[in-house]
Amino acid sequence: KNEVEQSPQNLTAQEGEFITINCSYSVGISALHWLQQHPGGGIVSLFMLSSGKKKHGRLIATINIQEKHSSLHITASHPRDSAVYICAVQPNTGNQFYFGTGTSLTVIP
Amino acid sequence: DAGVTQSPTHLIKTRGQQVTLRCSPKSGHDTVSWYQQALGQGPQFIFQYYEEEERQRGNFPDRFSGHQFPNYSSELNVNALLLGDSALYLCASSVGPSNYGYTFGSGTRLTVV
C-alpha cells in the first residue's frame, strides 16, 4: 500500500505542450512537496504547498486538501524540463516523508 | 550558502564489506534524514537524527546504522553489504524534527558487486 500515488509513471511530450502530473495521497498532511530529480540523482525542491496554488515561471502547483490531491503543471514545456518529478507528503504525525515513485518526463524538441 | 553536502558521490564496494556515507546539513539545519532510492523507485525512509539521537526509523534491518555529531553532520553505516543495497542514498536536512525547510543533497551512488 502506497501512501502517495502519482500518475502518469512515464510521459513523453512535444516541446511547447502543456503538461500535467497528478498526485493523490491517503494520509493527513501538513505539507506536500513537488521535487525534480535529474539523471545522476540530485533532487531539487520545486514547491512546498499546504493549500491553494503556487507559481514559479512556467511551473504551477495546486493542492486540494479535502480531496487529497495535487497537480503539477508545466506550461510551454522545453527539453530541459526532462526529469523525474516526485510528489512527497509530510504527514501530520511522525517525522518521515512519504514519496511517490515519480513521473519520468521526456520533452522532445 | 552551501546546501546539503554528501560524500562520496560514487562508491563501489564488494558484497560483505562495510560502508560509511557522510552528510553535512545545510547551514542552520540541525536534523538529518537518510533515504535509500533504488533504481526506478521513490526514496524510502531509513532514519532521522536530531540532537544526536535516532528519532524515527523506517523498515530497514539493523545492518543500517547511523550517527549524528555535535556539528549536526551525520554518517550512515551499512554492514555486511548485499547486492540489493546498491542504490542512491540521499540525505536531507531540516530545522527541527518538524522538517521545516527540508533540503536534499545530491546523493551517494553505492554499487555493491
Backbone of each chain as ProteinMPNN parsed JSONL, in Angstrom:
{"seq_chain_A": "KNEVEQSPQNLTAQEGEFITINCSYSVGISALHWLQQHPGGGIVSLFMLSSGKKKHGRLIATINIQEKHSSLHITASHPRDSAVYICAVQPNTGNQFYFGTGTSLTVIP", "coords_chain_A": {"N_chain_A": [[0.856, -1.182, 0.0], [0.694, 2.107, -1.002], [1.236, 5.276, 0.31], [1.312, 7.496, -1.237], [0.389, 8.215, -4.483], [1.269, 8.548, -7.856], [0.588, 9.852, -11.12], [0.965, 10.323, -14.667], [3.176, 7.396, -14.835], [5.156, 7.495, -16.73], [5.902, 9.928, -19.198], [5.798, 11.39, -22.328], [6.373, 14.222, -24.228], [5.819, 16.74, -26.749], [7.89, 19.514, -27.469], [6.747, 22.559, -26.142], [4.229, 21.732, -25.416], [1.516, 21.581, -23.006], [1.758, 20.313, -19.79], [0.622, 17.977, -17.376], [0.974, 16.58, -14.2], [-0.131, 14.283, -11.831], [-0.961, 13.794, -8.345], [-1.98, 11.789, -5.717], [-2.885, 11.265, -2.327], [-3.063, 9.479, 0.812], [-2.99, 10.051, 3.48], [-3.342, 12.281, 6.318], [-1.954, 15.484, 5.967], [0.681, 17.876, 6.59], [2.077, 19.304, 4.775], [2.843, 19.338, 1.244], [5.219, 18.345, -1.143], [6.666, 19.127, -4.272], [9.123, 17.671, -6.192], [12.112, 17.734, -8.182], [14.077, 15.588, -10.037], [17.061, 15.069, -11.608], [18.9, 13.096, -14.075], [21.522, 11.249, -12.546], [20.943, 11.96, -10.014], [20.585, 14.204, -8.164], [18.289, 15.997, -6.175], [15.896, 18.515, -6.408], [13.94, 20.828, -4.687], [10.882, 21.946, -5.807], [8.359, 23.076, -5.16], [6.654, 23.78, -2.089], [3.644, 23.029, -0.636], [0.765, 23.858, 1.243], [-1.767, 24.632, 0.93], [-4.024, 25.755, -1.655], [-2.455, 27.344, -4.384], [0.617, 27.596, -6.181], [3.019, 29.422, -8.102], [5.787, 29.411, -10.289], [7.641, 30.805, -12.612], [7.316, 28.879, -15.469], [6.094, 26.845, -14.155], [3.419, 25.472, -12.287], [1.785, 24.698, -9.307], [-0.811, 23.004, -7.66], [-3.061, 22.332, -4.948], [-5.546, 20.331, -3.392], [-6.814, 20.03, -0.441], [-9.03, 18.81, 0.76], [-9.753, 16.867, -1.094], [-7.457, 15.439, -1.136], [-5.407, 15.709, -3.12], [-3.044, 16.704, -5.581], [-1.664, 18.693, -8.207], [0.88, 19.121, -10.668], [1.762, 21.441, -13.015], [3.216, 22.126, -16.162], [3.821, 24.699, -18.263], [4.225, 25.446, -21.743], [6.284, 23.486, -22.417], [9.735, 22.404, -22.347], [12.73, 20.895, -23.675], [14.671, 20.925, -21.607], [13.166, 20.54, -19.375], [12.969, 17.878, -19.03], [13.019, 15.272, -16.827], [12.732, 13.486, -13.689], [9.82, 13.773, -11.849], [8.792, 14.124, -8.597], [6.386, 13.527, -6.133], [5.977, 14.321, -2.772], [4.871, 13.809, 0.559], [4.343, 15.359, 3.699], [3.482, 14.049, 6.587], [0.899, 14.645, 9.12], [1.536, 13.507, 11.543], [4.459, 11.968, 12.954], [7.84, 11.816, 11.648], [8.801, 11.253, 9.129], [8.925, 11.568, 5.538], [6.594, 10.683, 2.938], [6.964, 9.284, -0.222], [6.044, 9.526, -3.681], [6.438, 7.312, -6.526], [7.403, 8.675, -8.625], [7.318, 10.558, -11.716], [8.422, 10.113, -14.882], [9.497, 12.381, -17.124], [9.843, 13.182, -20.505], [10.739, 15.539, -22.798], [10.443, 16.237, -26.1], [12.307, 17.77, -28.67]], "CA_chain_A": [[0.0, 0.0, 0.0], [1.461, 3.338, -1.083], [0.532, 6.443, 0.823], [1.334, 8.515, -2.286], [0.295, 7.653, -5.825], [1.456, 9.529, -8.912], [0.291, 9.442, -12.49], [1.364, 9.0, -15.138], [4.531, 6.983, -14.461], [6.033, 7.978, -17.798], [5.222, 10.912, -20.026], [6.595, 11.959, -23.41], [5.644, 15.364, -24.781], [6.499, 17.582, -27.727], [8.231, 20.85, -26.956], [5.661, 23.524, -26.217], [2.977, 21.192, -24.889], [1.137, 21.777, -21.603], [1.916, 19.022, -19.122], [0.06, 17.849, -16.025], [1.316, 15.393, -13.416], [-1.063, 14.22, -10.711], [-0.526, 13.134, -7.113], [-3.02, 11.546, -4.714], [-2.304, 10.736, -1.092], [-4.109, 8.879, 1.653], [-2.803, 10.409, 4.892], [-3.449, 13.697, 6.621], [-0.627, 16.051, 5.767], [0.934, 19.279, 6.922], [2.594, 19.927, 3.558], [3.15, 18.483, 0.1], [6.347, 18.865, -1.904], [6.991, 18.647, -5.616], [10.572, 17.604, -6.317], [12.615, 17.432, -9.512], [15.31, 14.808, -9.962], [17.704, 14.887, -12.904], [19.815, 11.941, -14.128], [22.654, 11.491, -11.654], [20.377, 11.813, -8.679], [20.298, 15.369, -7.339], [16.874, 16.368, -6.039], [15.638, 19.932, -6.15], [12.567, 21.087, -4.274], [10.245, 22.952, -6.648], [7.3, 23.75, -4.404], [6.061, 23.213, -0.889], [2.265, 23.516, -0.601], [-0.151, 23.381, 2.269], [-3.102, 24.963, 0.434], [-4.101, 26.654, -2.791], [-1.728, 27.285, -5.642], [1.855, 28.36, -6.26], [3.512, 29.539, -9.473], [7.16, 29.878, -10.435], [7.967, 30.714, -14.032], [6.373, 28.063, -16.234], [5.593, 25.779, -13.285], [2.293, 25.797, -11.41], [1.382, 23.575, -8.46], [-2.064, 23.212, -6.946], [-3.406, 21.278, -3.997], [-6.892, 20.322, -2.833], [-6.636, 19.285, 0.805], [-10.227, 17.994, 1.004], [-9.727, 15.716, -1.996], [-6.146, 14.797, -1.0], [-4.916, 15.637, -4.489], [-2.242, 17.828, -6.036], [-1.208, 18.618, -9.593], [1.988, 19.959, -11.118], [1.585, 21.79, -14.416], [4.323, 22.8, -16.846], [3.341, 25.34, -19.48], [5.246, 25.622, -22.792], [7.365, 22.585, -21.999], [11.023, 22.537, -23.037], [13.561, 19.707, -23.409], [15.387, 20.983, -20.32], [12.245, 20.105, -18.32], [13.054, 16.417, -18.936], [13.495, 14.875, -15.495], [11.728, 12.756, -12.911], [9.121, 14.658, -10.922], [8.365, 13.308, -7.46], [5.488, 14.113, -5.142], [6.281, 13.831, -1.425], [3.99, 14.434, 1.549], [4.805, 15.476, 5.077], [2.26, 13.742, 7.336], [0.654, 15.405, 10.344], [2.224, 12.836, 12.65], [5.675, 11.288, 12.52], [8.869, 12.68, 11.102], [9.279, 10.894, 7.804], [8.142, 11.896, 4.358], [6.188, 9.607, 2.049], [7.259, 9.679, -1.591], [5.553, 8.795, -4.828], [7.51, 6.654, -7.281], [7.924, 9.605, -9.611], [6.868, 10.602, -13.113], [9.554, 10.378, -15.759], [9.062, 13.249, -18.22], [10.769, 13.438, -21.612], [10.218, 16.536, -23.722], [11.149, 16.066, -27.378], [12.36, 19.051, -29.422]], "C_chain_A": [[0.892, 1.233, 0.0], [0.623, 4.492, -0.568], [0.407, 7.527, -0.243], [1.326, 7.822, -3.649], [0.434, 8.776, -6.835], [1.021, 8.956, -10.245], [0.532, 10.619, -13.433], [2.76, 8.64, -14.638], [5.553, 7.502, -15.457], [5.238, 8.899, -18.7], [6.206, 11.45, -21.066], [5.769, 13.055, -24.056], [6.492, 16.058, -25.836], [6.786, 18.937, -27.084], [7.063, 21.804, -27.168], [4.356, 23.03, -25.634], [2.784, 21.566, -23.422], [1.099, 20.406, -20.93], [1.288, 19.066, -17.742], [0.495, 16.525, -15.418], [0.461, 15.422, -12.157], [-0.511, 13.421, -9.542], [-1.73, 13.007, -6.187], [-2.381, 10.914, -3.497], [-3.414, 10.324, -0.142], [-4.005, 9.272, 3.127], [-3.066, 11.895, 5.085], [-2.073, 14.327, 6.583], [-0.546, 17.473, 6.298], [1.477, 20.019, 5.709], [2.839, 18.881, 2.49], [4.265, 19.156, -0.695], [6.338, 18.296, -3.317], [8.503, 18.782, -5.788], [10.937, 17.258, -7.751], [13.953, 16.716, -9.367], [15.848, 14.571, -11.368], [18.564, 13.625, -12.894], [21.071, 12.232, -13.331], [22.208, 11.645, -10.224], [19.949, 13.057, -7.956], [18.833, 15.749, -7.343], [16.774, 17.834, -5.688], [14.18, 20.092, -5.753], [11.999, 22.212, -5.123], [9.239, 23.783, -5.857], [7.057, 23.018, -3.1], [4.691, 23.86, -0.732], [1.566, 23.004, 0.638], [-1.596, 23.73, 1.904], [-2.954, 25.75, -0.856], [-3.174, 26.329, -3.939], [-0.448, 28.1, -5.52], [2.354, 28.332, -7.696], [4.949, 30.027, -9.432], [7.551, 29.686, -11.893], [6.906, 29.94, -14.778], [5.754, 26.938, -15.404], [4.473, 26.288, -12.392], [1.967, 24.538, -10.604], [0.117, 23.948, -7.717], [-2.291, 22.063, -5.983], [-4.834, 21.455, -3.522], [-6.843, 19.424, -1.601], [-7.822, 18.349, 1.06], [-10.201, 16.729, 0.159], [-8.411, 14.953, -1.918], [-5.513, 14.601, -2.387], [-4.122, 16.895, -4.818], [-1.865, 17.607, -7.492], [-0.026, 19.552, -9.801], [1.793, 20.188, -12.613], [2.854, 22.461, -14.938], [3.757, 23.384, -18.134], [4.512, 25.507, -20.451], [6.482, 24.79, -22.493], [8.576, 22.69, -22.935], [11.853, 21.284, -22.74], [14.319, 19.744, -22.087], [14.486, 20.648, -19.131], [12.294, 18.59, -18.138], [13.734, 16.032, -17.632], [12.448, 13.956, -14.891], [11.129, 13.725, -11.902], [8.486, 13.793, -9.832], [7.486, 14.124, -6.53], [5.829, 13.506, -3.777], [5.388, 14.557, -0.426], [4.613, 14.346, 2.937], [3.587, 15.231, 5.961], [2.138, 14.592, 8.6], [1.382, 14.822, 11.538], [3.438, 12.101, 12.116], [6.601, 12.239, 11.797], [9.263, 12.37, 9.662], [8.358, 11.42, 6.723], [7.699, 10.604, 3.676], [6.339, 10.106, 0.615], [6.454, 8.873, -2.587], [6.729, 8.187, -5.574], [8.037, 7.526, -8.411], [7.276, 9.475, -10.977], [8.061, 10.988, -13.96], [9.069, 11.133, -16.99], [10.176, 13.399, -19.241], [10.096, 14.415, -22.554], [11.086, 16.51, -24.98], [11.147, 17.38, -28.149], [11.5, 19.001, -30.679]], "O_chain_A": [[1.739, 1.397, 0.878], [-0.534, 4.668, -0.951], [-0.484, 8.375, -0.175], [2.156, 6.954, -3.925], [-0.195, 9.825, -6.702], [1.076, 7.747, -10.474], [0.331, 11.773, -13.055], [3.453, 9.488, -14.076], [6.661, 7.895, -15.091], [4.05, 8.682, -18.939], [7.3, 11.903, -20.73], [4.603, 12.848, -24.392], [7.72, 15.976, -25.821], [6.013, 19.429, -26.262], [6.467, 21.845, -28.244], [3.456, 23.83, -25.379], [3.743, 21.831, -22.697], [0.487, 19.466, -21.437], [1.403, 20.06, -17.025], [0.394, 15.476, -16.054], [0.342, 16.455, -11.498], [0.29, 12.502, -9.714], [-2.414, 13.99, -5.905], [-1.446, 10.122, -3.615], [-4.557, 10.762, -0.272], [-4.841, 8.869, 3.935], [-3.017, 12.673, 4.131], [-1.12, 13.759, 7.116], [-1.55, 18.171, 6.436], [1.35, 21.241, 5.625], [3.018, 17.699, 2.782], [4.259, 20.371, -0.895], [6.036, 17.121, -3.521], [9.082, 19.846, -5.566], [10.184, 16.582, -8.452], [14.846, 17.183, -8.661], [15.188, 13.958, -12.207], [18.921, 13.131, -11.824], [21.629, 13.325, -13.42], [23.01, 11.479, -9.305], [19.002, 12.988, -7.172], [18.207, 15.814, -8.4], [17.466, 18.332, -4.8], [13.288, 19.553, -6.409], [12.561, 23.307, -5.164], [9.263, 25.014, -5.88], [7.228, 21.802, -3.009], [4.577, 25.085, -0.699], [1.75, 21.854, 1.037], [-2.536, 23.195, 2.492], [-1.906, 26.337, -1.125], [-3.111, 25.193, -4.408], [-0.411, 29.139, -4.862], [2.147, 27.358, -8.42], [5.299, 30.923, -8.664], [7.763, 28.565, -12.353], [5.728, 30.293, -14.733], [4.961, 26.156, -15.928], [4.554, 27.375, -11.82], [1.883, 23.443, -11.16], [-0.016, 25.061, -7.209], [-1.777, 20.962, -6.177], [-5.287, 22.573, -3.278], [-6.832, 18.198, -1.718], [-7.637, 17.224, 1.523], [-10.575, 15.653, 0.625], [-8.262, 13.919, -2.57], [-5.14, 13.492, -2.769], [-4.471, 17.998, -4.399], [-1.761, 16.47, -7.951], [0.06, 20.621, -9.197], [1.673, 19.235, -13.383], [3.481, 23.26, -14.243], [3.27, 22.65, -18.994], [5.654, 25.688, -20.028], [7.583, 25.319, -22.335], [8.46, 23.012, -24.118], [11.702, 20.677, -21.68], [14.582, 18.693, -21.503], [14.97, 20.488, -18.01], [11.716, 18.07, -17.184], [14.873, 16.417, -17.369], [11.413, 13.684, -15.499], [11.855, 14.414, -11.186], [7.742, 12.855, -10.118], [7.804, 15.262, -6.186], [5.955, 12.287, -3.661], [5.169, 15.763, -0.539], [5.306, 13.388, 3.279], [2.735, 16.111, 6.081], [3.11, 15.172, 9.084], [1.797, 15.55, 12.44], [3.452, 11.662, 10.966], [6.201, 13.328, 11.385], [9.988, 13.148, 9.04], [7.178, 11.682, 6.954], [8.342, 9.564, 3.816], [5.901, 11.206, 0.279], [6.204, 7.686, -2.379], [7.883, 8.506, -5.289], [9.004, 7.164, -9.08], [6.755, 8.421, -11.341], [8.643, 12.058, -13.781], [8.319, 10.591, -17.802], [11.315, 13.706, -18.889], [9.003, 14.149, -23.054], [12.296, 16.73, -24.927], [10.11, 18.031, -28.269], [11.431, 19.983, -31.419]]}, "seq_chain_B": "DAGVTQSPTHLIKTRGQQVTLRCSPKSGHDTVSWYQQALGQGPQFIFQYYEEEERQRGNFPDRFSGHQFPNYSSELNVNALLLGDSALYLCASSVGPSNYGYTFGSGTRLTVV", "coords_chain_B": {"N_chain_B": [[25.957, 30.205, 0.408], [26.198, 27.023, 1.488], [24.463, 24.145, 0.458], [23.017, 20.999, 1.253], [25.536, 18.677, 1.723], [26.959, 15.78, 0.439], [29.087, 12.934, 0.772], [31.036, 10.068, -0.282], [30.489, 10.882, -3.814], [30.177, 8.787, -5.552], [30.522, 5.236, -5.174], [32.014, 2.081, -4.998], [31.608, -1.108, -3.747], [32.414, -4.326, -2.353], [30.436, -7.26, -1.965], [29.526, -8.07, 1.367], [31.298, -6.336, 2.55], [31.768, -3.298, 4.513], [30.327, -0.018, 4.66], [30.615, 3.54, 4.853], [28.768, 6.446, 4.696], [28.596, 9.975, 4.262], [27.18, 13.062, 5.474], [26.681, 16.496, 5.362], [24.722, 18.901, 6.827], [22.586, 21.548, 5.584], [23.477, 24.947, 6.246], [22.445, 26.12, 9.373], [20.584, 24.168, 9.731], [19.513, 21.39, 11.758], [18.718, 18.816, 11.775], [18.854, 15.601, 10.37], [17.956, 13.437, 7.782], [17.904, 10.204, 6.316], [17.669, 8.491, 3.204], [16.952, 5.729, 1.047], [17.175, 5.1, -2.349], [16.151, 3.031, -4.716], [16.736, 1.982, -8.097], [14.511, 3.478, -10.313], [12.565, 3.774, -8.415], [10.761, 5.535, -5.778], [12.257, 7.471, -3.1], [13.022, 5.72, -0.068], [12.43, 5.891, 3.365], [15.018, 5.768, 5.745], [16.176, 6.485, 8.345], [15.984, 9.12, 10.874], [17.893, 11.713, 12.346], [18.199, 13.691, 15.212], [19.333, 16.036, 17.528], [21.513, 14.396, 18.057], [20.459, 11.886, 18.314], [18.751, 8.94, 17.193], [15.639, 9.421, 15.898], [13.447, 8.477, 14.518], [12.676, 5.549, 12.654], [12.742, 3.784, 9.604], [11.663, 0.862, 7.749], [14.112, -0.847, 7.841], [16.868, -3.139, 8.119], [18.982, -3.97, 10.99], [21.529, -3.794, 10.035], [21.858, -1.383, 8.943], [22.946, 1.547, 10.229], [23.42, 4.588, 12.092], [24.762, 7.865, 12.81], [24.91, 10.979, 14.528], [26.725, 13.931, 14.736], [28.056, 16.454, 17.047], [28.227, 18.788, 15.5], [26.107, 18.601, 13.864], [26.411, 17.166, 11.502], [26.206, 13.987, 9.784], [26.497, 10.406, 9.693], [25.947, 7.499, 7.716], [25.997, 4.112, 8.147], [26.528, 0.984, 6.688], [26.55, -2.386, 7.192], [27.929, -5.629, 6.269], [27.396, -5.786, 3.419], [24.957, -6.26, 0.878], [24.06, -7.334, -2.448], [21.649, -6.176, -3.077], [21.712, -3.802, -1.735], [22.647, -1.887, -3.36], [22.155, 1.296, -4.515], [20.887, 4.686, -4.693], [21.782, 6.823, -2.173], [20.254, 9.153, -0.265], [20.522, 12.172, 1.51], [18.815, 14.363, 3.64], [18.282, 17.557, 5.036], [16.93, 19.534, 7.737], [15.163, 21.983, 9.766], [14.826, 21.206, 12.963], [12.725, 18.483, 14.201], [10.302, 18.803, 12.964], [10.705, 19.108, 10.346], [11.038, 21.527, 8.953], [11.912, 23.537, 6.186], [12.965, 21.574, 4.525], [15.61, 20.079, 2.777], [17.332, 18.531, 0.164], [20.306, 16.576, -0.403], [22.661, 15.779, -3.05], [23.135, 13.117, -3.185], [24.629, 9.823, -2.733], [25.905, 7.454, -4.832], [25.811, 4.122, -4.483], [27.327, 1.151, -5.373], [27.191, -2.273, -5.168], [29.158, -5.043, -5.64]], "CA_chain_B": [[25.443, 29.348, 1.486], [26.22, 25.661, 0.993], [23.302, 23.321, 0.742], [23.361, 19.724, 1.87], [26.696, 18.095, 1.057], [27.142, 14.356, 0.694], [30.321, 12.352, 0.23], [31.456, 10.428, -1.628], [29.387, 10.933, -4.776], [30.049, 7.429, -6.072], [31.269, 4.281, -4.365], [31.842, 0.671, -5.366], [32.033, -1.992, -2.66], [32.214, -5.756, -2.566], [29.472, -7.9, -1.06], [30.084, -8.433, 2.661], [32.049, -5.228, 3.129], [31.053, -2.263, 5.249], [30.478, 1.285, 4.013], [30.186, 4.723, 5.603], [28.414, 7.6, 3.874], [28.615, 11.171, 5.1], [26.261, 14.133, 5.104], [26.754, 17.758, 6.097], [23.445, 19.575, 6.573], [22.57, 22.956, 5.197], [23.751, 25.839, 7.35], [21.259, 26.465, 10.144], [19.752, 22.972, 9.923], [20.019, 20.557, 12.841], [18.099, 17.487, 11.662], [19.285, 14.9, 9.156], [17.215, 12.216, 7.439], [18.542, 9.397, 5.273], [16.759, 7.754, 2.344], [17.51, 4.838, 0.032], [16.374, 5.142, -3.56], [16.506, 2.024, -5.706], [16.535, 2.443, -9.465], [13.135, 3.499, -10.759], [11.652, 3.861, -7.265], [10.865, 6.719, -4.945], [13.092, 7.282, -1.909], [12.467, 5.034, 1.105], [12.997, 6.461, 4.587], [15.843, 4.874, 6.567], [16.045, 7.016, 9.713], [16.198, 10.545, 11.081], [18.666, 12.056, 13.535], [18.001, 15.03, 15.784], [20.003, 16.114, 18.836], [22.45, 13.265, 18.127], [19.744, 10.634, 18.585], [17.845, 8.44, 16.168], [14.288, 9.801, 16.348], [12.465, 7.622, 13.864], [13.351, 4.606, 11.786], [11.918, 3.084, 8.64], [11.718, -0.596, 7.762], [15.429, -1.288, 7.402], [17.483, -4.022, 9.126], [19.984, -3.383, 11.887], [22.798, -3.57, 9.309], [21.875, 0.055, 8.666], [23.047, 2.31, 11.46], [23.835, 5.957, 11.82], [25.291, 8.673, 13.9], [24.933, 12.418, 14.289], [27.789, 14.566, 15.504], [27.643, 17.729, 17.647], [28.096, 19.854, 14.486], [24.89, 18.209, 13.132], [26.681, 16.274, 10.389], [25.727, 12.641, 10.064], [27.007, 9.279, 8.929], [25.139, 6.291, 7.534], [26.848, 2.937, 8.046], [25.864, -0.25, 6.287], [27.431, -3.542, 7.377], [27.619, -6.879, 5.549], [26.688, -5.329, 2.227], [24.313, -7.18, -0.049], [23.894, -6.768, -3.785], [20.42, -5.377, -3.056], [21.948, -2.493, -1.114], [23.024, -0.951, -4.423], [21.103, 2.31, -4.616], [21.28, 6.065, -4.415], [21.481, 7.159, -0.786], [20.004, 10.578, -0.178], [20.457, 12.808, 2.817], [18.053, 15.607, 3.651], [18.373, 18.245, 6.322], [15.82, 20.429, 8.047], [15.261, 22.636, 11.066], [13.998, 20.519, 13.934], [12.047, 17.272, 13.728], [9.106, 19.133, 12.182], [11.11, 19.098, 8.928], [10.952, 22.828, 8.306], [12.994, 23.869, 5.259], [13.539, 20.31, 4.051], [16.52, 20.261, 1.65], [18.025, 17.293, -0.187], [21.62, 16.533, -1.015], [22.696, 15.169, -4.387], [23.148, 11.674, -3.048], [25.789, 8.961, -2.951], [25.542, 6.26, -5.608], [26.54, 2.949, -3.992], [27.211, -0.073, -6.166], [27.754, -3.446, -4.494], [29.451, -6.063, -6.661]], "C_chain_B": [[25.362, 27.923, 0.949], [24.927, 24.976, 1.373], [23.751, 22.079, 1.474], [24.492, 19.081, 1.056], [26.845, 16.639, 1.439], [28.462, 13.887, 0.084], [30.405, 10.877, 0.592], [30.254, 10.505, -2.57], [29.118, 9.555, -5.372], [30.957, 6.503, -5.275], [30.971, 2.876, -4.869], [32.422, -0.181, -4.248], [31.74, -3.441, -3.049], [31.225, -6.293, -1.536], [30.165, -8.343, 0.228], [30.883, -7.328, 3.336], [31.138, -4.28, 3.891], [31.306, -0.923, 4.557], [29.984, 2.384, 4.949], [29.95, 5.872, 4.636], [28.261, 8.8, 4.791], [27.709, 12.262, 4.557], [26.511, 15.345, 5.994], [25.483, 18.54, 5.807], [23.638, 21.004, 6.104], [22.813, 23.811, 6.439], [22.448, 26.243, 8.05], [20.325, 25.292, 10.389], [20.378, 22.067, 10.98], [19.499, 19.122, 12.78], [18.491, 16.867, 10.327], [18.465, 13.628, 8.98], [17.93, 11.52, 6.296], [17.489, 8.589, 4.53], [17.566, 6.853, 1.415], [16.594, 4.884, -1.182], [16.898, 4.113, -4.552], [16.132, 2.55, -7.085], [15.059, 2.374, -9.841], [12.11, 3.604, -9.651], [11.766, 5.212, -6.583], [11.746, 6.44, -3.746], [12.33, 6.585, -0.789], [13.203, 5.527, 2.349], [13.774, 5.422, 5.371], [15.731, 5.277, 8.031], [16.321, 8.509, 9.721], [16.954, 10.764, 12.382], [18.417, 13.502, 13.929], [18.58, 15.012, 17.183], [20.821, 14.853, 19.101], [21.777, 11.941, 18.471], [18.905, 10.238, 17.38], [16.42, 8.64, 16.654], [13.218, 8.921, 15.736], [13.206, 6.747, 12.868], [12.352, 3.966, 10.85], [12.161, 1.584, 8.722], [13.032, -1.095, 7.159], [16.077, -2.132, 8.495], [18.558, -3.298, 9.926], [21.342, -3.198, 11.214], [22.968, -2.089, 8.96], [21.898, 0.791, 10.004], [23.558, 3.701, 11.13], [24.368, 6.649, 13.045], [25.144, 10.136, 13.514], [25.936, 13.039, 15.237], [27.318, 15.906, 16.064], [27.51, 18.864, 16.635], [26.942, 19.573, 13.53], [25.161, 17.351, 11.899], [26.341, 14.847, 10.786], [26.447, 11.621, 9.193], [25.96, 8.183, 8.853], [26.126, 5.147, 7.337], [26.009, 1.739, 7.619], [26.885, -1.38, 6.392], [26.988, -4.703, 6.497], [26.818, -6.59, 4.285], [26.167, -6.481, 1.372], [24.2, -6.517, -1.407], [22.691, -5.827, -3.828], [20.564, -4.033, -2.368], [22.396, -1.459, -2.146], [21.883, 0.022, -4.66], [21.735, 3.685, -4.52], [20.855, 6.368, -2.982], [21.421, 8.684, -0.661], [19.943, 11.025, 1.27], [19.629, 14.079, 2.665], [18.194, 16.252, 5.018], [17.199, 19.203, 6.493], [16.067, 21.073, 9.399], [14.304, 21.927, 12.003], [13.265, 19.331, 13.344], [10.746, 17.555, 12.983], [9.419, 19.271, 10.707], [10.945, 20.432, 8.225], [12.151, 23.048, 7.394], [13.688, 22.668, 4.654], [14.338, 20.52, 2.776], [17.288, 18.971, 1.417], [19.447, 17.555, -0.656], [21.538, 15.843, -2.364], [22.827, 13.656, -4.342], [24.507, 11.037, -3.239], [25.312, 7.723, -3.676], [26.422, 5.11, -5.15], [26.264, 1.759, -4.902], [27.903, -1.193, -5.414], [27.928, -4.55, -5.535], [29.875, -7.39, -6.009]], "O_chain_B": [[24.559, 27.636, 0.061], [24.373, 25.191, 2.451], [24.732, 22.094, 2.218], [24.393, 18.963, -0.165], [26.858, 16.298, 2.621], [28.893, 14.369, -0.964], [29.911, 10.465, 1.642], [29.126, 10.225, -2.163], [27.974, 9.204, -5.661], [32.005, 6.907, -4.772], [29.82, 2.528, -5.131], [33.574, -0.006, -3.849], [30.938, -3.726, -3.938], [31.184, -5.839, -0.393], [31.253, -8.918, 0.19], [31.119, -7.371, 4.544], [29.916, -4.434, 3.912], [32.355, -0.714, 3.948], [29.057, 2.182, 5.733], [30.831, 6.227, 3.853], [27.851, 8.669, 5.944], [27.498, 12.375, 3.35], [26.547, 15.235, 7.22], [25.192, 18.818, 4.643], [24.721, 21.58, 6.219], [22.408, 23.448, 7.543], [21.481, 26.651, 7.406], [19.378, 25.404, 11.168], [21.6, 21.978, 11.094], [19.814, 18.309, 13.649], [18.462, 17.527, 9.289], [18.305, 12.843, 9.915], [18.493, 12.169, 5.414], [16.545, 8.07, 5.127], [18.698, 7.163, 1.046], [15.38, 4.726, -1.057], [17.956, 4.299, -5.154], [15.309, 3.456, -7.214], [14.429, 1.325, -9.702], [10.909, 3.531, -9.911], [12.738, 5.942, -6.779], [11.963, 5.278, -3.404], [11.141, 6.83, -0.588], [14.433, 5.575, 2.383], [13.272, 4.331, 5.638], [15.249, 4.504, 8.859], [16.81, 9.086, 8.749], [16.699, 10.1, 13.387], [18.423, 14.408, 13.095], [18.343, 14.073, 17.943], [20.825, 14.315, 20.208], [22.442, 10.986, 18.871], [18.412, 11.091, 16.641], [16.028, 8.103, 17.691], [12.196, 8.649, 16.366], [14.228, 7.145, 12.309], [11.237, 3.639, 11.255], [12.794, 1.101, 9.66], [13.041, -1.697, 6.086], [15.862, -1.872, 9.679], [18.981, -2.19, 9.595], [22.213, -2.521, 11.759], [24.078, -1.615, 8.716], [20.973, 0.667, 10.807], [24.061, 3.955, 10.036], [24.415, 6.099, 14.145], [25.238, 10.497, 12.34], [25.977, 12.696, 16.419], [26.303, 16.442, 15.618], [26.762, 19.811, 16.875], [26.814, 20.233, 12.499], [24.212, 16.848, 11.298], [26.205, 14.533, 11.969], [26.937, 11.935, 8.108], [25.192, 7.963, 9.79], [26.989, 5.208, 6.461], [24.913, 1.518, 8.134], [27.944, -1.338, 5.765], [25.846, -4.764, 6.041], [25.707, -7.089, 4.11], [26.825, -7.503, 1.176], [24.239, -5.291, -1.514], [22.709, -4.813, -4.525], [19.648, -3.212, -2.408], [22.51, -0.276, -1.825], [20.766, -0.39, -4.974], [22.937, 3.832, -4.299], [19.692, 6.184, -2.625], [22.395, 9.393, -0.916], [19.386, 10.345, 2.131], [19.742, 14.783, 1.661], [18.22, 15.564, 6.038], [16.566, 19.621, 5.524], [17.039, 20.762, 10.087], [13.088, 22.04, 11.847], [13.192, 19.185, 12.124], [10.147, 16.635, 12.426], [8.524, 19.52, 9.9], [10.732, 20.464, 7.013], [13.285, 22.775, 7.786], [14.868, 22.735, 4.308], [13.825, 21.071, 1.802], [17.831, 18.384, 2.353], [19.753, 18.603, -1.225], [20.473, 15.378, -2.771], [22.649, 12.987, -5.36], [25.415, 11.626, -3.826], [24.422, 7.019, -3.199], [27.629, 5.11, -5.39], [25.112, 1.411, -5.164], [29.076, -1.074, -5.062], [26.98, -4.938, -6.218], [30.159, -8.36, -6.711]]}, "name": "protein", "num_of_chains": 2, "seq": "KNEVEQSPQNLTAQEGEFITINCSYSVGISALHWLQQHPGGGIVSLFMLSSGKKKHGRLIATINIQEKHSSLHITASHPRDSAVYICAVQPNTGNQFYFGTGTSLTVIPDAGVTQSPTHLIKTRGQQVTLRCSPKSGHDTVSWYQQALGQGPQFIFQYYEEEERQRGNFPDRFSGHQFPNYSSELNVNALLLGDSALYLCASSVGPSNYGYTFGSGTRLTVV"}
